Amino acid sequence: MSAGTTAGPRKTPLNDTHRASGARMVEFGGWDMPLEYSGITAEHMAVRTRAGVFDVSHMGQIEVAGADALALIQRLTCNDASRLAIGQAQYSALTTPTGTFVDDVLVYRMAADHYMIVVNAANIAGDHAWITAEAKAEGGDVAVVNASARYALIAVQGPAAIDVLKQLTAVDLDAIKYYWFATGEVASVLATISRTGYTGEDGFELFVPPAQAVRVWTAVLEAGRAVDLIPCGLGARDTLRLEAGMRLCGTDMDDATTVLEAGLGWIVGWQKPSFMGAERLREQRAQGLSRRLVGFEVRDRAIARHGHAVLLDGAPCGVVTSGTQTPFLKKAIGLAMVPAALSAVGTPLQIDVRGRTAAAEVVAEPFYRRPRPRPAAAPAP
């Protein structure tokens, strides 16, 4: 997946394609990635209204296999992986003993004793080392492999994504439920087709061999011409995920933020007897939180950005972790870590935006929720 042996940021198999397309490239998480092609606003709107395609090959894949694979995953992640059927994926987190984040991850059950953990680009080596060390300490029949070099990852997202991909595969895409996956050919390339994404829209993520990434990318662009599908970069990926209320590890949460403080209590498998960080999270759940990540809207004409201070009586009491002006909602929104006393929906906030105090308000998340298809009307009697 990467040149990986020379100095400078790593490159995905689509790097030359991005540059030939005129993408604006930036370094992100140690990778040379496209920030934007035609502009963040245009790319954001394409995904909300039609479809867009992203190169997310910088994400990592760590495979865990063996008779004790599930036991290891159950111990290292906070969600309950025992609920996964073969062909199903789950949002979860690798947690520390204090219930904070090593990383947020997706766990795929590939076979009875075979799991794939998809991790963030900047954390591939660290996550692999963490899981490997814990596996060795625990012993048992389990193998941990950093399989990132085996995959390129292409995300096709948006309300028209399914119609675009139907032109390229015989796999019954309608039969793949949200957070499930199937295997089949896409553009004559064997792929794992996962109905997942990071945009808040319907869509699919395609795990393909790196040598075939350009073929699939090109085929998706060609098939998407009729709906004006466009290539999208990390800039739109960030505004889309924030609009959908999705957290970014390393920005909204880290090894100093617990899963509950990040507002992700729904990914904790409380019924599990034990897992890394369980004692601390159960303690927080019983005693209540002192701080919490909340969504907010800015009421004044200002845009709050990462690092801006949240004020209480003129003094800093919290911090904005993500903030933007969203192209679709046309609002200034963000996430902020604030004292629990300020976390209720409707609570007024003040944010220091480059020396000017801007009024904001805690709002419910997600900021955007995609419309669900209405059931077909019953035939007239």
N, C-alpha and C positions, 0 to 999 in steps of 0.2 A: 504494500500500500504506500510505501514511502521510500524515497531514496535512502534516507536514514543514516547514511554513512559519511556524508559530507557536512561541512559546517553550514550553519544557517538553518532556517526553518524547514521542516519536512514538507513534502509535496504529495498530494493525492494523485491518483492516476489521471485525473481530469485537469491537472494544473495547466498543461499546454493548451487545452481546449478553452479554459477560462481566459487565458491571456490572449489567445487568438480571437476571442469574442469581445475583447475590449473591457473585460471586467476590471474594476478597481480592486487591487489586491492588497491585503494587509496581513500582518502576522497575528495569529490568534492561537493561544495555547500551544505555541511551538510549531504551528503549521502556517504555510503560505496559502491563504484562503481568499476567495472573492468576497469583498464587502458588499458590492453592488454592481449591477450591470446597467440597467436603464434608470436607476434611481430607487431609493428605498420606498418612497411613497407609491410609485407605479408598481413595484414588485409586491408590496403589501396589499394593494388593492386588487391586483391580479389574483392573489391567493384567496382573498375574501370573496371575490365575485366570479372567478373563472378557475384558473389553475396556475400553479408555478412548480418549477422543479429545482431542487437544492442538491448540491454535492455535500454530503455530510460524512464523507469517507474518513474524516479525521477522528470520528468516534472510534472507540476501541471495543474489541470483543474478547472476553475471557471465558474459556470453556472449562467447565467443571464436570467431570465424569467419574463414574464408579459407583459401587454399591452404597458408599457413604456420602455421595454427592449431595443428596437432599439434606442430610444431617448437617453438613458444613454450611450450606446456604441458609438453612434455618437458624444456625447460630450466628452467622455474620450479617444477615439482613433483618430488618425489622418487620417486614410484611410476612404473611404466612404462605410460603412457597408450596406447602403441602396441598394447597387448594388448586394448584395449577394442573390442568390436564395437558396431555401431550398436544402441542400445537397452540398453546395459550401463553400469553405474555403478561407481565405484572410490573407495575411501577413500584419501586422499593428504594431502600437506602442501605449502603454499607455503613454501619454505625460504630462509633467508638464506645469504650466502656462507660463513658458519661452521657451516652445518648445523642452525641453530636455527629456531624457528617464526616465520614471518610469520603463519600461521594453519593450522589443520587444515581440510581441505575434502573435499567429494565432487565428483568429476569425472564428468559425464554426457556420453556421446557421443550427440548428438542426430541427426547426419547425418554424411556422409563428412568434411566439413570444418567441422563446427559442434559446439562443445562448450559445456556450461553448467557453471560452477563454483559450487557452493553453499557460502557462507561464513558465518562467525559474525556475529551481529547487530552487535556492537560494532566489527567490523572491516570493514564494508562499504566505507566510504569509503577507508580505508587500503589495503585489498586492491585496490580498483579503481585507485587511484592507482599502486600498486606494479606491477600488471600492465600498465597503460597506459604507464608510464615505460619498462618493460623492452621492451615491444613497439616503442615509438618508437626506442629505442636500437638494437634489433636490425634494424629495418626489415622489409621483406618485405610479403607480401600477407596482412594480418591486421587485423581490426577487433575492438576490445574495447569492450563496451557494458555499463554497469550497468543490468541489466534487472529490478532488484528491484521496481520499481513495477508490473511486469506480472503479478506473481504474489502470490497468497495461498497459504499452505502449511498443510495440515491433516493431522495424523498420526493414523491409527487403528491402535492397537496392542493386542496381546493374543492369546491362543489363539483367541478367537472373532471376531477382526477380519475374517478372510476371509469368514466366514458373514454378518456384518453387511453388508459391502460387496457381496456377491453379490446382495443384494436391490436394489441401486441401480445395477447396471451389467450390460451384456451382454458385457463384456470377459471372456475366459476367465482369471480370476485364478489358477487352479491352474497355468496354463501360464507364469505370470511367475515366473521363478526368483529366488532371493535375489540382490539387487544387480542386478536387471534392471528394466526399466520398459516400459510400453506406453501408447498414447494411446487414449482412448475417452471416452464420456460416463459421468459419475457423477451421478445425480439430474438427468439431462438437461442437465448442464453439461460441456463439453469439458474434459478433464483429462489431465494426464500422471500416470500411476499407477505409482508406484515402490515396489518391494518392499524398502524400507529402513526404518530407524528408529533410535532412540537409547535403547531400553529393554531390549534383550536378548530381546525377544519377537518372534514373527512379527507382521507388520503391514505397513501401506502408508502412504506419504506422497503426498498428492494436491496437485499444483500446479494451481491454478484461477485464473481471472480474479478480481481483488479484488472486483469488483461482484457476483460470484456466491458469495462466501465464506459469507455467512449462509445462503443456500439450501442449500449442501452441508452445512454444519455442522448445520443443523436436520434435514436428511434423515438424516444419520448418527445423530444422537441418537434420532430416531423409529425407525429401523430397528434400533437397538441395544436397544430397550426389552425385548425378549424375553430378552436375555442380561444385562440390568442393566448395560449400558454406561453409563459416567458421564463427564462432562467432567473433565479433569485439568489441573493447573497446573504451573508450573515447579518447585515443590517436589518433587512426585512424579517429575517428569522427572529431577531431579538424583539422588534416591535410587535410582531404577531404573538409571540409567546407571552409577552407581558400583557397584552390586551386580553389574552385567554387566561390570565392569572397563573401562569406556570412559572415556577421558580428557576433561577439560574444558580447552579452550585458554584461557589467561589465569589458570588456577588450578593445574592439574597440569603445565602446560608453557607456555613463553613464548619470547621472543626471547633468553633466556639458557640455554635448555634444548635440547640437540640431540635429534634424532629417536631416536638410540640410547639416550640417557640417559632418555628417556621410555618406553623399553621398546617402541618401535614399529619395530624393525628390519625387521619383516615388511612394512612399506609402502615399503621402499627397493628400487628397481629396480637392483640392483647391476650387472646386465648392460648398463645404458645407458652409452654412452661417456662422457657427462658430464651434469651438471645442477647447478644452484645448490647449493653446499655439499657436492658429492660428494667433493672432495679431503679436507675435514675429517672427513667421516663414514668414508671409507675409512681414514684415519689412525687414528681411534678404534677402528675395527673391528680393525685390525692390532695396535694397542698395548694395547687393553683400556680399559675405562672406569674412571674414578676415583670415579664416583658413579652411582646408578641409581634410578629410580622403582620402588618395590616395593609389593605389596599386603600388608596386615597385618590381623590380628585382635587385638583387645584382650582379654587374659585376665582382667584385673581388672574390677570393676564401675565402668566409666568409659567415656566417649565422647570419643575424640580428635577434634578439629576442625581445620579449616584454620588454619595458623600455629602450632600447638603444636610445641614443640621435641622432637626425638628426642635422647636422651641416651646418652653413652658415658662410663662412669666418672664420672657426675654432671655432665658438661659437654655443652653442645649440640654435636651432630655432624651433625644433619639436621633436616628439617622435615616436618610433616604437610601435604600439599597438599589432601587431601579426607578427610573423615571423617564417619561417621553411624552411627546405630543402624538397621539395616535392618528394615523391617516384615515382610518375607517370611522371611528367614533368622534373624531375631531374634538378630543378633549385632552387636557394635560392630566395624565394619570401616573401612578407609581406605587411602589411598595416601600414601606418604612418600618423599621424596628422601633417600637415605642413602648413606654411603660404600660402595663396591663390596664391601668386606670384610664388610659386614653384609647383603648382598642375597640370600644363599642361602636357599631355603625351609627353614624350621625354625629360623632364627636368632632368638634372643630379642632383643627390643628393649625399651627403656624410653622412655616418653613423658611429658613434663611436661604434665599435664592440670590447668591452673589451679593450679599450685603443688603438686600431688600427683603422685608418680611412679607411673605405671600400667604394669603388665607387658603386653607385646604379643609377637607372634611373626610373622615373615615367612611368608606362605602363598602357595600357587599361585593364579594368576588364570586365568579370572574367578572371582569369589566364587560367582556363580550362572551356571549354563548351562541354558537351557531344554531340557526333555525333547524328544527327537526322536520323531516318530511311528514306531511299529514297523511293519515291512513286513506287509502282509496275509498271514495264514496261507494256505498252499497248500491247495487243496480236497482233501478226503479222497478217496483212490482208490476 
